[in-house]
Amino acid sequence: MVGRLITRVTVASLSDAPLACILQTCYDLHGEVHPEFDRVTSRLDDPALRALAAGLLLPIEQPP
């Protein structure tokens, strides 16, 4: 998915700083190795960013 996003979504286009940081980490890793979740979170120093990244893996609830 990162390979598709990297050409369409710039980090600067995100106004939310924590999400921009997570996206930048994914982009950085994409150039090195496959950016698996564990690799992304291991590069995030801030526990709040790691928690936010973990929350992004949760399913989106469908409305009733």
Helices and strands as residue ranges (DSSP letters): H 2-5, G 11-13, H 17-30, H 37-42, H 47-55
